[in-house]
Amino acid sequence: MNKIIKLFILMSSIIIGYNCNAEDLLQIYKITKDNNPVLKKIESERYQAYKKIDEARSPLLPQLNVTANSSYKNSDEINNKKNIKNSEVSLHVIQSIIDISKWQSLSIQEKNAAVSNINYQVSQQDLLLETAISYFNILKSIDALTYLKAHKLAVYNQLDQTTQRFNVGLTTITDVQNARANYDSIIAQEVLGYNELKNSVEILRKISGVQYTQLAKLNINKLQPTKPDNITFLLENARIKNLSLLKSRLTQEISNDKISLAKSGHLPVVTLNASTTLNSTQYDKNSFENLYKTNNHSGKNQTALSLNLPIYQGNAVNSQVIQAQYDFQAKTEQLESDIRKLIHQVNSSYNDILSSISHINAYKQLTVSTQSSLDATEAGYQVGTRTIVDVLSATSALYQSKQKLSNAQYDYIINQLKMEYLQGSLNENSIQRINNMLEDEIFIPS
């Protein structure tokens, strides 16, 4: 019995441990990666593109065909019957010797497969970033509600205190009405906060296919904002490793290969044709006087080289070459546009990180200052030198500064991930680094 109880406790702890781990950012991403239909679709397209390489290579390999024929002829004349059976089996081999277009098509398909692989990697990074943003948007909404509830409680206490002071004639009805209006305003904000939280939870459910009720929260003490690397280094690194830019370069190369493919329409094609044939004929003749029966077997081997040199196809090849050249020019301009866009994004992301760090430091100091201001205002209100409006304003400023500090901390994390995304280095290690700053779970308010 004791063994059974111990086994039950062990299995329960494993299940509980799994549930806890499944609600941190890394585990949620892994579950999302397994369940996301968009990522699965792009993964299937990647496999399809790689299988097309075999299809593009097949015309360069020997083509084997077997044909078989069998015939039977019967004639029945007076006192003379004839039966002829004929069977033939042939093996045909066709081998491309010189055909530049087939090699160009193979090269293009290999690069198309590489583009599909990049698309899959970009989709993984998109999903990772989207999951992280959704995750922290939920935590941000929970923090907002937490501060709203604390703010509401503080205003409620002020309303209660003001009402009591009014009842004994120490304040006016205007102070009570101001406190009541402030309290009602926070209740309205709380309704909006719940709605925003539900929408954030729904976005994560849509991405992952799982409805979460609790998440691991951020340990602020483990968040140590650091300035990013030198902007020149980040720009150069992004030029080399950014996945979208790699895709644009490959697309440009494919477009250039298509020019060569179009030009190959003027080049000669040499093909080897070989065949071997076996023939069997059975001849029967049955007359009134005699019976004849003969069997003939024969074989034939044939080998030939064929040359096809295109001379003129109604200007179709020249038209295809010009079209391919214009397409290459368009892809080149698109690459330049993508480079400029990337430079803009890296610079903006760099500034966003610096701004987040400045905001964190500023709002930390602001929170301390607004807390001191509230304490002084409340003391002044008790002795009649400050009004309830001053107290309510100071209370609102305190919780707004706390909310802004919370937002700035989450923004810093997201901005760091966005920079890694632009550098082409966003992966599960990035999530693991953030995961180390997550700890005790927090329930999602319903």
C-alpha positions in Angstrom: 0.0 0.0 0.0 2.8 2.4 0.9 4.4 1.7 -2.5 1.2 2.6 -4.3 0.8 5.8 -2.3 4.4 6.8 -3.1 3.9 6.0 -6.8 0.7 8.1 -6.8 2.5 11.0 -5.1 5.4 10.8 -7.6 3.1 10.7 -10.6 1.1 13.6 -9.2 4.2 15.7 -8.7 5.3 14.9 -12.3 1.9 16.0 -13.7 2.0 19.2 -11.6 5.5 19.9 -12.6 4.6 19.5 -16.2 1.7 21.9 -15.9 3.9 24.5 -14.3 6.7 24.1 -16.9 4.2 24.2 -19.7 3.2 27.7 -18.7 6.5 29.5 -19.0 7.5 31.2 -22.2 9.8 28.5 -23.6 7.3 25.6 -23.1 4.5 27.7 -24.5 6.6 28.4 -27.6 7.4 24.7 -28.0 3.7 23.8 -27.8 2.8 26.6 -30.2 5.4 25.4 -32.7 3.9 22.0 -32.6 0.3 23.2 -33.0 0.6 26.3 -35.3 -1.0 25.6 -38.7 0.8 28.4 -40.5 4.2 27.0 -39.5 3.1 23.5 -40.5 1.9 24.7 -43.9 5.2 26.4 -44.6 7.1 23.4 -43.4 5.2 21.2 -45.9 6.0 23.7 -48.6 9.6 23.4 -47.7 9.6 19.6 -48.0 7.7 19.9 -51.3 10.4 22.3 -52.7 13.2 19.9 -51.8 11.4 17.0 -53.5 11.1 19.1 -56.6 14.9 19.0 -56.8 14.7 15.3 -57.7 12.1 16.1 -60.3 14.4 18.8 -61.8 17.3 16.4 -61.8 15.4 13.5 -63.4 15.8 14.8 -67.1 19.6 14.6 -66.7 19.5 10.9 -65.7 18.9 7.9 -68.1 15.3 7.4 -69.2 14.5 3.7 -69.5 11.4 2.5 -71.3 10.2 -1.1 -72.1 7.7 -1.8 -74.8 6.1 -5.1 -75.6 3.9 -6.1 -78.6 2.2 -9.4 -79.3 0.0 -10.2 -82.4 -1.8 -13.3 -83.6 -3.0 -13.8 -87.2 -5.3 -16.7 -88.3 -6.5 -17.5 -91.8 -8.7 -20.5 -92.7 -9.0 -21.4 -96.4 -10.2 -24.6 -97.9 -7.8 -27.3 -97.0 -5.3 -24.6 -95.9 -5.0 -23.1 -92.4 -2.4 -20.6 -91.4 -1.5 -19.3 -87.9 1.1 -16.6 -87.3 2.1 -15.5 -83.7 4.5 -12.6 -83.3 6.0 -11.2 -80.1 8.4 -8.3 -79.7 10.1 -6.8 -76.6 12.2 -3.6 -76.8 14.3 -1.7 -74.2 14.8 2.0 -75.0 17.4 4.2 -73.3 17.5 8.0 -73.7 20.4 9.9 -72.1 20.9 13.7 -72.3 24.4 14.5 -73.2 24.4 18.2 -73.7 21.4 20.3 -72.5 22.3 23.5 -70.7 18.6 24.3 -70.0 18.2 21.2 -67.8 21.2 22.1 -65.7 19.9 25.6 -65.3 16.5 24.4 -64.3 18.1 22.1 -61.7 20.2 25.0 -60.3 17.1 27.2 -60.1 15.1 24.6 -58.3 17.9 24.1 -55.7 17.8 27.8 -55.0 14.0 27.8 -54.8 14.3 25.1 -52.2 16.8 27.3 -50.3 14.3 30.1 -50.4 11.6 27.8 -49.0 14.0 26.8 -46.2 14.6 30.5 -45.4 10.8 31.0 -45.5 10.5 28.3 -42.9 13.2 29.9 -40.7 11.5 33.3 -41.0 8.2 31.7 -40.1 9.8 30.2 -37.0 11.2 33.6 -36.0 7.9 35.3 -36.7 6.1 32.7 -34.5 8.6 33.0 -31.7 8.4 36.8 -31.7 4.6 36.8 -31.9 4.4 34.3 -29.1 6.7 36.4 -26.9 4.7 39.6 -27.6 1.4 37.8 -26.9 2.8 36.4 -23.7 4.1 39.7 -22.4 1.0 41.5 -23.5 -0.9 39.3 -21.2 1.5 40.0 -18.3 1.2 43.7 -19.1 -2.6 43.5 -19.0 -2.4 41.6 -15.7 -0.1 44.3 -14.3 -2.4 47.0 -15.5 -5.4 45.4 -13.8 -3.3 44.9 -10.6 -2.4 48.5 -10.4 -6.0 49.5 -11.3 -7.3 47.4 -8.4 -4.8 48.9 -6.0 -5.6 52.4 -7.3 -9.4 51.6 -6.9 -8.8 50.4 -3.4 -6.8 53.5 -2.5 -9.5 55.8 -4.0 -12.2 53.8 -2.3 -10.5 54.4 1.1 -10.1 58.1 0.2 -13.8 58.2 -0.7 -14.8 56.5 2.5 -12.6 58.8 4.5 -13.9 61.9 2.7 -17.5 60.7 3.3 -16.8 60.3 7.0 -15.2 63.8 7.1 -18.2 65.2 5.3 -20.6 63.6 7.8 -18.9 65.4 10.7 -18.6 68.7 8.8 -14.9 68.6 8.1 -15.1 68.8 4.3 -17.6 69.8 1.6 -19.9 67.7 -0.6 -17.7 68.7 -3.5 -14.8 66.7 -2.1 -17.1 63.6 -1.8 -18.3 64.1 -5.4 -14.7 64.4 -6.7 -13.7 61.2 -4.9 -16.8 59.4 -6.2 -16.2 60.6 -9.8 -12.6 59.4 -9.6 -13.7 56.0 -8.2 -16.3 55.6 -11.0 -13.7 56.5 -13.6 -11.3 53.7 -12.3 -14.2 51.2 -12.4 -14.7 52.1 -16.1 -11.0 51.7 -16.8 -11.1 48.3 -15.0 -13.8 47.1 -17.4 -11.6 48.1 -20.3 -8.6 46.5 -18.7 -10.5 43.1 -18.4 -11.5 43.3 -22.0 -7.9 44.0 -23.1 -6.7 41.1 -21.1 -9.3 38.7 -22.6 -8.3 39.9 -26.1 -4.6 39.3 -25.3 -5.4 35.8 -23.9 -7.4 35.0 -27.1 -4.5 36.0 -29.3 -2.2 33.6 -27.5 -4.9 30.9 -27.8 -5.2 31.5 -31.5 -1.4 31.2 -32.0 -0.9 28.2 -29.8 -4.2 26.4 -29.9 -4.2 26.2 -26.1 -6.2 28.1 -23.5 -3.9 29.1 -20.6 -5.1 30.0 -17.1 -1.8 30.9 -15.6 1.6 32.1 -16.7 5.1 32.4 -15.1 5.6 36.1 -14.2 8.6 38.3 -14.7 11.0 38.7 -11.8 11.9 42.4 -12.1 15.0 41.9 -9.9 16.5 39.6 -12.6 15.9 42.2 -15.4 19.2 44.0 -16.0 18.8 46.3 -19.0 22.0 46.6 -21.0 22.8 48.9 -23.9 23.0 47.2 -27.3 26.2 46.7 -29.3 27.6 49.5 -31.5 25.1 50.5 -34.2 27.7 50.1 -36.9 28.3 46.5 -35.9 24.6 45.8 -35.7 23.9 47.2 -39.2 26.8 45.2 -40.7 25.7 42.0 -39.0 22.1 42.5 -40.1 23.3 43.0 -43.7 25.0 39.6 -43.6 22.6 37.5 -41.5 19.1 39.0 -41.8 16.9 36.2 -43.2 14.6 38.4 -45.2 17.7 40.0 -46.9 19.2 36.5 -47.6 15.9 35.6 -49.2 16.0 38.7 -51.4 19.6 38.0 -52.5 18.7 34.4 -53.4 15.7 35.6 -55.3 17.9 38.0 -57.3 20.3 35.1 -58.1 17.4 33.0 -59.3 16.3 35.8 -61.5 19.8 36.0 -62.9 19.8 32.2 -63.5 16.6 32.6 -65.5 18.4 34.9 -67.9 20.8 32.1 -68.6 17.9 29.6 -68.9 16.2 31.8 -71.4 19.5 32.2 -73.4 19.9 28.4 -73.5 17.1 28.3 -76.0 19.7 29.1 -78.7 22.1 26.4 -77.6 22.4 22.9 -79.2 21.0 19.8 -77.5 22.7 16.4 -77.9 20.9 13.3 -76.9 21.9 9.6 -76.9 19.3 7.1 -78.0 19.9 3.3 -77.6 17.6 0.4 -77.9 17.6 -3.4 -78.0 14.8 -5.5 -79.5 14.0 -9.2 -79.3 11.5 -10.6 -81.9 9.9 -14.1 -81.9 7.6 -15.4 -84.7 5.8 -18.7 -84.8 4.4 -19.8 -88.2 2.0 -22.8 -88.5 0.6 -24.1 -91.8 -1.8 -27.0 -91.8 -2.9 -28.3 -95.2 -4.6 -31.5 -96.3 -1.4 -33.2 -97.2 1.2 -31.5 -95.0 1.8 -29.8 -91.6 4.5 -27.1 -91.4 5.6 -25.4 -88.2 8.5 -23.0 -87.9 9.9 -20.6 -85.1 12.0 -17.6 -85.9 13.9 -15.5 -83.3 15.8 -12.3 -84.1 17.4 -9.4 -82.2 18.4 -5.9 -83.0 20.5 -3.3 -81.3 20.6 0.3 -82.2 22.5 3.4 -80.9 22.2 6.9 -82.2 23.3 10.4 -81.2 20.9 13.2 -82.1 21.7 16.9 -82.4 19.1 19.6 -82.2 20.3 23.2 -82.9 17.6 25.8 -82.6 17.9 28.4 -85.3 14.8 30.6 -85.2 11.6 30.2 -83.0 9.7 33.2 -84.2 11.7 35.5 -81.8 10.3 33.7 -78.8 13.7 33.1 -77.2 14.8 36.7 -77.6 11.6 37.8 -76.0 12.1 35.4 -73.0 15.7 36.7 -72.5 14.5 40.3 -72.4 11.7 39.5 -70.0 14.2 37.7 -67.7 16.5 40.7 -67.8 13.7 43.0 -66.8 12.8 40.6 -64.0 16.4 40.6 -62.8 16.4 44.4 -62.8 13.2 44.4 -60.7 14.6 41.9 -58.2 17.8 44.1 -58.0 15.8 47.2 -57.1 13.7 45.1 -54.6 17.0 44.0 -53.0 18.1 47.6 -52.7 14.7 48.6 -51.2 15.0 45.7 -48.7 18.5 46.8 -47.6 17.2 50.4 -47.0 14.2 49.1 -45.1 16.5 46.9 -42.9 18.8 49.8 -42.1 15.8 51.8 -41.0 14.4 48.9 -38.9 17.8 48.3 -37.2 18.3 52.0 -36.4 14.7 52.3 -35.1 15.1 49.1 -33.0 18.4 50.4 -31.6 16.7 53.7 -30.6 13.7 51.8 -29.1 16.1 49.8 -26.9 17.9 52.9 -25.7 14.5 54.6 -25.2 13.2 51.6 -23.1 16.3 51.7 -20.9 15.9 55.5 -20.4 12.2 55.0 -19.6 12.9 52.3 -17.1 15.4 54.5 -15.2 13.1 57.5 -15.4 10.0 55.7 -14.3 11.8 54.1 -11.4 12.8 57.5 -10.1 9.3 58.9 -10.9 7.7 56.1 -8.9 9.8 57.0 -5.9 9.0 60.7 -6.4 5.2 60.2 -6.8 5.1 58.0 -3.7 6.8 60.8 -1.7 4.4 63.3 -3.3 1.4 61.2 -2.3 2.6 60.8 1.2 3.1 64.6 1.6 -0.2 65.4 -0.1 -2.1 63.0 2.2 -0.4 64.6 5.2 -1.4 68.0 4.0 -5.0 66.9 3.4 -5.2 65.7 7.0 -4.2 69.1 8.3 -6.3 71.0 5.8 -3.6 72.5 3.6 -4.3 70.3 0.6 -7.7 69.3 -1.0 -9.0 65.9 -1.9 -8.4 66.7 -5.6 -4.7 67.0 -4.8 -4.8 63.6 -3.1 -6.6 62.0 -6.0 -4.3 63.5 -8.5 -1.2 62.4 -6.5 -2.7 58.9 -6.2 -3.4 58.7 -9.9 0.2 59.9 -10.7 1.7 57.2 -8.5 -0.2 54.3 -10.1 0.3 55.7 -13.6 4.1 55.8 -13.0 4.0 52.2 -11.8 2.1 51.2 -14.9 4.5 53.0 -17.2 7.5 51.4 -15.4 5.9 48.0 -16.0 5.2 48.7 -19.6 8.8 50.0 -20.2 10.2 46.8 -18.7 8.2 44.6 -21.0 8.9 46.9 -24.0 12.7 46.5 -23.3 12.4 42.8 -23.5 10.4 42.9 -26.7 12.7 45.4 -28.3 15.7 43.2 -27.6 13.9 40.3 -29.3 13.1 42.5 -32.3 16.7 43.4 -32.6 17.7 39.8 -32.6 15.1 39.1 -35.2 16.6 41.7 -37.4 20.0 40.2 -36.8 18.8 36.8 -37.9 19.8 35.3 -34.5 16.4 35.0 -32.8 16.0 31.3 -31.6 15.0 29.2 -28.6 18.2 30.3 -26.8 16.8 33.8 -26.9 13.6 32.6 -25.2 15.6 30.5 -22.7 17.5 33.6 -21.6 14.2 35.4 -21.0 12.8 32.3 -19.4 15.5 32.5 -16.7 13.9 35.8 -15.6 10.5 34.1 -15.1 9.5 32.4 -11.9 6.3 32.1 -9.7 3.2 31.6 -11.7 0.3 34.1 -11.7 -3.3 33.2 -12.5 -4.9 35.0 -15.4 -8.0 36.8 -14.0 -11.2 35.6 -15.7 
